[in-house]
Amino acid sequence: MKYDYLIVGAGLYGAVFAQEAKKAGKRVLVIDRRPNIAGNVYTEDVEGIHVHKYGAHIFHTNNRKVWEYVTKFAEFNRFTNSPVANYRGELYSLPFNMYTFNKMWGVVTPEEAQNRIEEQKREYIAVKQTERGFSVDSEFVPENLEEQAISLIGTDIYEKLIKGYTEKQWGRPCTELPAFIIKRLPVRLTFDNNYFNALYQGIPVGGYTKMVANMLEGVEVRLGEDYLKNKEEFDAMADRVVYTGAIDAYFDYALGALEYRSVRFETELLDISNFQGNAAVNYTDRETPWTRIIEHKWFEFGKDDQGKDLPKTVISREFSSEWKPGDEPYYPVNDAKNGALYEEYRKMASGEQKVIFGGRLGEYKYYDMDAVIAAALAKCREELA
């Protein structure tokens, strides 16, 4: 059988494209090298808990059209992301808000908090400008992530809540990371610890795998199929290919490998009902080897699909690492060097007339879930019109 579209990857981008193409009357085949659908949003059931196998995914968006689209395929609960930061046993509320500032400095009013932040910023910038031989009043241009962060939030919060976590996440000192990684830091002079502060937010009831399965309903799916190992054979099966894998792998790393950060998970089933009392706890000191611990049951308020309390819990410790072939690529390293290399691969991709490159790996871009869905829908409108 000849297909109109071969879709490589059963994650969000591939599932959305498959759904829209099928709706348009196209013949579609979806393949994935993994034994399961849903890509990195895959959730598996463990003792009634929907475990986010490839890291925590919390859906949030301000895009009403995207929200209306995803809610066709899943009912969402009212989960609000309110992570906690653990710095050597001190617990702080995230994002930075009045609870954080009260714990850090004992301040009570927004004015006190703002004054403390501004005072630390001024002192730091004055020292740096003097070191560089500039006037204290001249424009301060941060040269690295550390300077950028302190110029936004001051020294105390940077040292306790940003530095260690960021260095573990990226595997290098903050002074060696580019300033643009932190364009801004959320500072809330309110008692609001809703991390995303989005119009629409939640977790699909029954897990993300169920949601993606609903998207792929009626679409032919083959799992455990490696496109790149059998590329000619698969290409011959369809008029068009939607490729959501790594763009450099598609071209067999002809120009060299793009860099990613990867994540390793240590997941445990514990015979207790409550390990940390929150879905996400970030460990922001440099000494703790993991970046955070996820306790999956709290994404759904500690309840199973029937609304009953779950007697056990599952936790995942996350360890950030440098990506190497064979690892799962998670976060593109969007510095100047990799940006230039991706641009060369993008030019090569534009010559592949039969192939659409999409998604986080295909476009070498850190996408939130709503942005992946929006990009896939935009490509569908362009392609299927």
C-alpha positions as CSV (number, residue, x, y, z in Angstrom):
1,M,0.0,0.0,0.0
2,K,1.2,3.5,-0.9
3,Y,0.7,6.1,1.8
4,D,0.3,9.8,1.4
5,Y,2.3,10.5,4.6
6,L,4.9,8.5,6.5
7,I,5.3,10.1,9.9
8,V,8.5,9.3,11.7
9,G,7.8,9.6,15.5
10,A,4.7,9.0,17.5
11,G,5.2,12.0,19.8
12,L,3.1,15.1,20.0
13,Y,4.1,16.6,16.7
14,G,3.7,13.3,14.8
15,A,0.4,12.5,16.5
16,V,-1.1,15.9,15.7
17,F,0.0,15.8,12.1
18,A,-1.3,12.2,11.8
19,Q,-4.7,13.2,13.2
20,E,-5.1,16.2,10.9
21,A,-3.9,14.3,7.8
22,K,-6.3,11.4,8.5
23,K,-9.1,13.9,9.0
24,A,-8.3,15.4,5.6
25,G,-8.7,11.9,4.1
26,K,-5.0,11.1,3.7
27,R,-3.5,7.6,4.0
28,V,-1.1,7.8,6.9
29,L,1.5,5.5,8.5
30,V,3.2,6.4,11.8
31,I,6.3,4.6,12.8
32,D,8.5,4.9,16.0
33,R,11.6,3.2,17.1
34,R,10.4,3.0,20.7
35,P,8.0,0.2,21.8
36,N,5.4,2.8,22.8
37,I,3.6,5.8,21.4
38,A,3.7,9.4,22.9
39,G,7.4,10.1,22.6
40,N,8.8,11.9,25.7
41,V,5.3,12.6,27.1
42,Y,4.8,8.8,27.5
43,T,3.3,7.8,30.8
44,E,3.2,4.2,32.1
45,D,1.0,2.9,34.9
46,V,2.8,1.7,38.0
47,E,0.5,0.6,40.9
48,G,-2.2,2.9,39.5
49,I,0.2,5.9,39.2
50,H,0.7,7.5,35.8
51,V,4.5,7.8,35.8
52,H,6.1,10.4,33.5
53,K,8.8,8.0,32.2
54,Y,10.8,10.7,30.3
55,G,10.5,13.5,32.8
56,A,7.7,15.6,34.2
57,H,5.4,17.2,31.7
58,I,2.9,19.8,32.8
59,F,0.6,21.2,30.1
60,H,0.3,24.9,30.2
61,T,-0.7,27.4,27.5
62,N,-2.1,30.9,26.9
63,N,-3.1,29.8,23.4
64,R,-6.9,29.2,23.4
65,K,-6.9,27.4,20.1
66,V,-4.3,24.9,21.3
67,W,-6.2,24.3,24.5
68,E,-9.4,23.7,22.6
69,Y,-7.6,21.3,20.4
70,V,-6.0,19.2,23.1
71,T,-9.2,19.0,25.1
72,K,-10.8,17.2,22.2
73,F,-8.6,14.3,23.1
74,A,-8.3,14.4,26.9
75,E,-10.0,15.8,30.0
76,F,-7.5,17.8,32.0
77,N,-7.4,18.1,35.8
78,R,-6.7,21.4,37.6
79,F,-3.0,20.6,38.6
80,T,-1.0,23.8,39.1
81,N,2.8,23.6,39.1
82,S,4.1,25.0,42.4
83,P,7.6,23.5,42.8
84,V,9.7,23.7,45.9
85,A,13.4,24.4,46.1
86,N,15.6,22.5,48.6
87,Y,18.8,24.3,49.3
88,R,20.8,22.2,51.9
89,G,17.6,21.5,53.8
90,E,16.1,25.0,53.5
91,L,12.8,25.0,51.6
92,Y,11.8,27.8,49.3
93,S,8.8,28.5,47.2
94,L,9.1,28.8,43.4
95,P,8.9,30.9,41.3
96,F,10.5,33.7,43.3
97,N,7.6,35.3,45.2
98,M,6.8,36.8,48.6
99,Y,7.0,33.4,50.3
100,T,10.5,33.0,48.9
101,F,11.6,36.5,50.0
102,N,10.1,36.1,53.4
103,K,12.0,32.9,54.0
104,M,15.2,34.4,52.5
105,W,15.2,37.7,54.3
106,G,12.3,37.9,56.7
107,V,10.7,40.7,54.7
108,V,6.9,41.1,54.9
109,T,5.9,43.7,52.3
110,P,6.5,43.8,48.6
111,E,8.3,47.2,49.0
112,E,10.8,45.6,51.5
113,A,11.5,42.7,49.0
114,Q,11.9,45.0,46.1
115,N,14.3,47.2,48.0
116,R,16.4,44.2,49.1
117,I,16.7,42.9,45.5
118,E,17.5,46.4,44.1
119,E,20.2,47.0,46.7
120,Q,22.0,43.7,45.9
121,K,21.8,44.4,42.2
122,R,23.2,47.9,42.5
123,E,26.1,46.7,44.7
124,Y,27.0,43.9,42.4
125,I,26.8,46.0,39.2
126,A,28.9,48.8,40.8
127,V,31.7,46.3,41.6
128,K,31.6,44.8,38.1
129,Q,31.6,48.2,36.3
130,T,34.6,49.4,38.5
131,E,36.5,46.2,37.6
132,R,36.0,47.0,33.9
133,G,36.9,50.6,34.2
134,F,33.4,51.8,33.4
135,S,31.3,54.4,35.1
136,V,28.9,52.9,37.7
137,D,26.1,54.8,35.9
138,S,26.9,53.5,32.4
139,E,24.9,50.6,30.9
140,F,25.8,47.2,32.4
141,V,26.2,44.5,29.8
142,P,26.3,41.0,31.3
143,E,29.0,38.8,29.8
144,N,27.8,35.5,31.2
145,L,24.9,33.8,32.8
146,E,26.1,34.6,36.4
147,E,26.2,38.3,35.7
148,Q,22.9,38.2,33.9
149,A,21.1,36.4,36.8
150,I,22.6,38.6,39.5
151,S,21.7,41.8,37.6
152,L,18.1,40.5,37.5
153,I,17.6,39.0,41.0
154,G,20.5,39.9,43.3
155,T,23.2,37.8,44.9
156,D,21.3,35.9,47.7
157,I,18.7,34.3,45.4
158,Y,21.3,33.6,42.7
159,E,23.7,31.8,45.1
160,K,21.0,29.7,46.8
161,L,18.4,29.0,44.1
162,I,20.0,29.5,40.7
163,K,23.7,28.8,40.6
164,G,24.0,25.2,41.7
165,Y,20.9,24.0,39.9
166,T,21.9,25.7,36.6
167,E,25.5,24.3,36.8
168,K,24.1,20.8,37.3
169,Q,21.6,21.3,34.5
170,W,24.3,22.5,32.0
171,G,27.4,20.7,33.3
172,R,29.5,23.9,33.3
173,P,30.1,26.9,35.6
174,C,27.6,29.8,35.2
175,T,30.5,32.0,34.4
176,E,31.1,29.9,31.2
177,L,27.4,29.9,30.1
178,P,26.1,32.6,27.8
179,A,24.0,35.4,29.3
180,F,21.1,34.8,26.9
181,I,20.1,31.5,28.5
182,I,18.4,33.6,31.2
183,K,16.6,36.4,29.4
184,R,14.5,37.2,32.4
185,L,13.6,35.7,35.8
186,P,10.1,35.6,37.2
187,V,9.9,37.9,40.3
188,R,6.5,38.1,41.8
189,L,5.9,40.6,44.6
190,T,2.7,38.6,45.5
191,F,2.0,35.4,47.4
192,D,1.5,33.5,44.2
193,N,3.5,30.3,43.6
194,N,1.8,29.3,40.3
195,Y,4.9,28.7,38.3
196,F,3.6,29.0,34.8
197,N,0.8,31.5,35.5
198,A,-0.9,30.4,32.2
199,L,-4.6,30.7,31.3
200,Y,-4.9,27.0,30.8
201,Q,-2.9,24.4,32.8
202,G,-3.3,20.8,33.9
203,I,-2.5,17.1,33.4
204,P,-4.5,14.8,31.1
205,V,-6.8,12.6,33.2
206,G,-5.6,9.0,32.6
207,G,-2.1,10.2,31.5
208,Y,-0.5,11.5,28.4
209,T,-0.3,8.1,26.7
210,K,-4.1,7.9,26.7
211,M,-4.3,11.4,25.2
212,V,-1.9,10.6,22.3
213,A,-3.7,7.2,21.7
214,N,-6.9,9.2,21.2
215,M,-5.1,11.4,18.7
216,L,-3.8,8.4,16.8
217,E,-7.2,6.6,16.8
218,G,-7.8,5.1,13.4
219,V,-4.2,5.7,12.2
220,E,-1.9,2.8,11.4
221,V,1.0,2.8,13.8
222,R,4.0,0.5,13.8
223,L,6.3,0.5,16.8
224,G,9.9,-0.7,17.1
225,E,10.7,0.5,13.6
226,D,13.9,2.4,13.0
227,Y,13.5,4.7,10.1
228,L,17.1,5.7,9.6
229,K,18.2,2.0,9.4
230,N,15.7,1.3,6.7
231,K,15.3,4.7,5.2
232,E,15.1,3.8,1.5
233,E,12.5,1.1,2.2
234,F,10.3,3.5,4.2
235,D,10.7,6.4,1.8
236,A,9.4,4.3,-1.0
237,M,6.2,3.7,1.0
238,A,4.9,7.2,1.0
239,D,4.7,10.4,-1.1
240,R,5.7,12.6,1.8
241,V,7.7,12.1,5.0
242,V,7.2,14.0,8.2
243,Y,10.4,13.5,10.2
244,T,10.5,14.4,13.9
245,G,13.8,12.8,14.8
246,A,17.2,14.6,15.2
247,I,18.0,16.6,12.1
248,D,21.8,15.8,12.3
249,A,21.1,12.1,12.6
250,Y,19.0,12.3,9.4
251,F,22.0,13.5,7.6
252,D,24.3,10.9,9.3
253,Y,26.1,13.7,11.2
254,A,27.7,14.8,8.0
255,L,28.6,18.2,9.4
256,G,29.2,17.0,13.0
257,A,26.8,16.3,15.9
258,L,24.7,19.0,17.4
259,E,25.0,19.2,21.2
260,Y,22.3,18.3,23.7
261,R,21.9,17.9,27.4
262,S,20.5,14.5,28.4
263,V,18.7,13.4,31.5
264,R,19.1,10.1,33.4
265,F,16.3,8.9,35.7
266,E,16.5,6.7,38.8
267,T,12.9,5.7,39.5
268,E,11.7,3.9,42.6
269,L,8.4,2.4,43.8
270,L,8.1,3.1,47.5
271,D,5.8,1.3,49.9
272,I,4.8,4.6,51.6
273,S,2.0,7.0,50.7
274,N,4.0,10.2,50.7
275,F,7.7,10.9,50.1
276,Q,8.0,14.7,49.7
277,G,4.5,16.1,49.7
278,N,4.9,17.8,46.3
279,A,5.1,16.8,42.6
280,A,8.5,18.6,42.1
281,V,11.3,19.4,44.5
282,N,14.4,21.1,42.9
283,Y,17.7,20.5,44.7
284,T,19.5,23.8,44.1
285,D,22.8,23.2,45.9
286,R,25.8,22.0,43.8
287,E,26.7,19.0,46.0
288,T,23.4,17.0,45.6
289,P,24.0,15.0,42.4
290,W,20.4,15.1,41.1
291,T,18.7,18.3,39.9
292,R,15.2,17.4,41.2
293,I,12.9,14.6,42.5
294,I,9.5,14.1,40.9
295,E,6.8,12.4,42.9
296,H,4.4,11.4,40.2
297,K,1.2,10.7,42.1
298,W,0.9,14.4,43.1
299,F,0.3,15.4,39.4
300,E,-3.1,13.8,40.0
301,F,-3.5,14.7,43.7
302,G,-2.5,11.3,45.0
303,K,-5.6,9.6,43.5
304,D,-6.0,6.7,41.1
305,D,-8.4,6.7,38.0
306,Q,-11.3,5.9,40.3
307,G,-10.5,8.8,42.7
308,K,-9.2,6.6,45.5
309,D,-6.1,7.4,47.5
310,L,-3.0,5.6,46.3
311,P,-1.2,3.7,49.1
312,K,2.2,3.7,47.4
313,T,4.3,6.3,45.6
314,V,6.8,6.5,42.7
315,I,9.7,8.9,42.7
316,S,12.2,9.8,40.0
317,R,15.5,11.4,40.7
318,E,16.8,13.4,37.7
319,F,20.5,13.6,36.8
320,S,21.5,16.0,34.0
321,S,24.3,14.8,31.7
322,E,26.2,15.6,28.5
323,W,24.5,13.8,25.6
324,K,26.4,11.2,23.7
325,P,25.2,8.9,20.8
326,G,22.8,6.3,22.3
327,D,21.4,8.7,24.9
328,E,18.1,10.4,24.7
329,P,18.6,14.0,23.6
330,Y,16.5,16.4,25.7
331,Y,17.6,20.0,25.7
332,P,19.3,21.6,22.6
333,V,22.4,23.6,23.6
334,N,21.4,26.7,21.9
335,D,24.7,28.6,21.9
336,A,26.2,30.4,18.9
337,K,28.3,27.4,17.8
338,N,25.3,25.0,17.7
339,G,23.1,27.6,16.2
340,A,25.4,28.0,13.3
341,L,25.7,24.3,12.8
342,Y,21.9,23.8,12.9
343,E,21.6,26.6,10.3
344,E,23.8,24.5,8.0
345,Y,21.7,21.4,8.6
346,R,18.6,23.5,8.0
347,K,19.9,24.5,4.6
348,M,20.5,20.8,3.8
349,A,17.0,20.0,5.0
350,S,15.5,22.6,2.6
351,G,16.8,20.5,-0.3
352,E,14.9,17.5,0.8
353,Q,11.7,18.2,-1.2
354,K,9.8,15.2,0.0
355,V,10.5,15.6,3.7
356,I,9.0,17.9,6.4
357,F,11.3,18.4,9.5
358,G,9.3,19.2,12.6
359,G,9.3,19.0,16.4
360,R,11.9,19.5,19.1
361,L,14.6,17.4,17.4
362,G,13.8,18.1,13.8
363,E,14.0,21.8,14.4
364,Y,16.7,21.7,17.1
365,K,14.5,23.9,19.4
366,Y,13.4,23.7,23.0
367,Y,9.6,23.5,22.6
368,D,7.0,23.5,25.3
369,M,4.2,21.1,24.5
370,D,1.7,23.8,23.4
371,A,4.3,25.2,21.0
372,V,4.9,21.8,19.5
373,I,1.2,21.4,18.9
374,A,0.8,24.9,17.5
375,A,3.7,24.3,15.1
376,A,2.3,21.0,14.0
377,L,-1.2,22.6,13.4
378,A,0.4,25.4,11.4
379,K,2.4,23.0,9.3
380,C,-0.8,21.0,8.7
381,R,-2.7,24.1,7.5
382,E,0.1,24.8,5.1
383,E,0.6,21.3,3.9
384,L,-3.0,20.0,3.8
385,A,-4.7,23.1,2.4
